[in-house]
């Protein structure tokens, strides 16, 4: 059974104060009440070098643990085309139309692929299973 990842508001719910440094992690408006992961998911419509750099910065700022991408438009496993700084590629499904990729923060060591189908990839991170569905 997957552990709950419920979160409750702490302080001023839904309001995040901007930081001076755009690459600094934002203060958290939520307090985890059990095991939790932060998942960033995005339809990127192509995974260019500029988008990979932006994703790395955004994931760092939001303290993301997992990144799920759709429409990477990487036709095959070309070295370097999937690189996102600070994250390890766990699974990638090249496809002309329905391509996906899942990354896990580099310091997380207990992540593994579970299954992959035409429209869905599933990984396990600790006690969590995460599905990237397109």
DAWOCOR-V649163 format. One record per residue. N is the residue number from 0. RES is the residue in one letter. PSI is psi in radians with two decimals (999 if undefined). OMEGA is omega in whole degrees, 0 to 359 (999 if undefined). D_FIRST is the distance of its C-alpha to the first C-alpha in Angstrom with 2 decimals. Layout:
N,RES,PSI,OMEGA,D_FIRST
N,RES,PSI,OMEGA,D_FIRST
This chain:
0,X,2.41,181,0.00
1,X,2.33,178,3.80
2,X,2.58,180,6.40
3,X,2.55,177,9.21
4,X,0.59,181,12.27
5,X,2.59,178,14.74
6,X,2.56,177,18.31
7,X,2.58,178,21.39
8,X,2.48,175,24.97
9,X,2.09,180,27.08
10,X,-2.00,184,30.82
11,X,1.58,186,31.87
12,X,2.43,176,28.87
13,X,-0.01,181,29.22
14,X,2.12,178,32.16
15,X,2.19,179,32.21
16,X,2.38,178,35.51
17,X,2.64,178,37.00
18,X,2.77,178,37.60
19,X,-0.75,182,40.89
20,X,2.04,183,39.40
21,X,-0.31,179,37.62
22,X,-0.05,180,35.60
23,X,2.52,178,34.56
24,X,2.44,178,31.01
25,X,2.65,177,31.01
26,X,2.56,184,30.42
27,X,2.31,175,27.07
28,X,0.08,183,27.26
29,X,2.60,178,23.70
30,X,2.15,179,22.12
31,X,2.37,178,18.43
32,X,0.18,178,17.06
33,X,-3.02,177,13.91
34,X,2.41,184,12.76
35,X,2.65,173,14.21
36,X,2.60,173,15.69
37,X,2.15,183,18.82
38,X,2.20,176,19.05
39,X,2.16,179,22.55
40,X,2.46,186,23.05
41,X,2.41,169,26.54
42,X,1.85,190,28.69
43,X,-0.23,181,31.29
44,X,0.89,180,33.86
45,X,2.39,184,34.87
46,X,1.29,180,33.89
47,X,2.95,178,37.24
48,X,-0.71,179,37.99
49,X,-0.71,179,38.58
50,X,-0.63,178,35.22
51,X,-0.70,177,33.46
52,X,-0.78,178,35.36
53,X,-0.75,179,34.55
54,X,-0.71,178,30.80
55,X,-0.79,179,30.88
56,X,-0.79,180,32.76
57,X,-0.77,180,30.61
58,X,-0.66,177,27.32
59,X,-0.80,181,28.98
60,X,-0.67,181,30.31
61,X,0.01,181,27.02
62,X,0.78,180,25.15
63,X,2.49,175,22.79
64,X,-0.58,184,20.20
65,X,2.46,174,19.68
66,X,2.17,175,22.33
67,X,2.12,181,21.83
68,X,2.55,173,25.26
69,X,2.71,181,26.70
70,X,0.93,177,30.29
71,X,-0.44,181,31.06
72,X,0.60,172,34.05
73,X,1.91,189,34.06
74,X,-0.55,178,35.40
75,X,3.11,184,34.44
76,X,1.32,179,33.07
77,X,2.20,181,36.06
78,X,2.31,178,35.92
79,X,-0.42,182,35.80
80,X,-0.34,180,35.02
81,X,0.02,186,31.31
82,X,2.19,172,31.91
83,X,2.10,184,30.55
84,X,2.25,178,31.65
85,X,0.00,182,29.03
86,X,2.59,176,26.28
87,X,2.38,176,25.41
88,X,2.13,180,25.03
89,X,-0.74,178,21.83
90,X,2.51,175,22.54
91,X,2.41,180,25.47
92,X,1.61,178,26.45
93,X,2.40,179,30.21
94,X,2.59,181,31.56
95,X,-0.44,185,34.73
96,X,-0.64,190,32.96
97,X,0.59,185,29.13
98,X,2.56,183,28.58
99,X,2.82,175,25.58
100,X,2.54,176,24.58
101,X,2.30,180,21.67
102,X,2.67,175,22.58
103,X,2.48,179,20.96
104,X,2.40,188,23.06
105,X,-0.47,181,25.15
106,X,0.04,175,24.23
107,X,2.09,187,20.49
108,X,-0.22,184,20.39
109,X,0.98,178,16.83
110,X,2.42,180,16.61
111,X,2.63,176,16.89
112,X,2.52,179,17.34
113,X,-0.96,181,15.04
114,X,2.87,179,17.23
115,X,2.42,176,20.20
116,X,-2.98,183,22.13
117,X,-0.68,186,25.13
118,X,0.11,187,23.51
119,X,2.35,172,20.05
120,X,2.47,179,18.77
121,X,2.32,175,15.20
122,X,2.87,174,14.63
123,X,2.30,176,12.09
124,X,1.89,185,13.11
125,X,-2.21,180,11.74
126,X,0.11,182,8.01
127,X,2.55,169,8.67
128,X,2.31,184,9.62
129,X,2.24,179,12.93
130,X,2.30,174,15.10
131,X,1.83,186,18.84
132,X,2.31,175,20.39
133,X,999,999,24.16
